[in-house]
Amino acid sequence: MHLSEATSPDHRSLSCPISTSSATERPEQAGTAVLRGRSTTFASQRLNTPKEYITIAYTEVPAEAWKESVFDTEIAPNVDKLLRKPQYSM
């Protein structure tokens, strides 16, 4: 999750969380809506940030491209920053 700064309508400085997720398969439409809603609510409550300031990105990556496109470029170089580290190795 990345945090950026924004100004609310009443000119308060707010952290704007941006969560990015990558997966080899996209859940069905109903599952995506549930994931989006629960992730937004969770981030809003835990970070004390209005839902309007939460952004969530979801990228589907072919399984054969996972290591090169995601693990090697996003996960491995940032392993010390991850809130939850992968329970697998590549």
JOUR-V395189 format. One record per run of one state. SS is the DSSP state (helix for helix, strand for strand, loop for the rest). FROM is the first residue (numbers start at 1). LEN is the number of residues. If there is no record, write none. Layout:
SS&FROM&LEN / SS&FROM&LEN
//
This chain:
loop&1&1 / strand&2&6 / loop&8&5 / strand&13&11 / loop&24&5 / helix&29&19 / loop&48&3 / helix&51&3 / loop&54&1 / strand&55&6 / loop&61&2 / helix&63&19 / loop&82&9
//
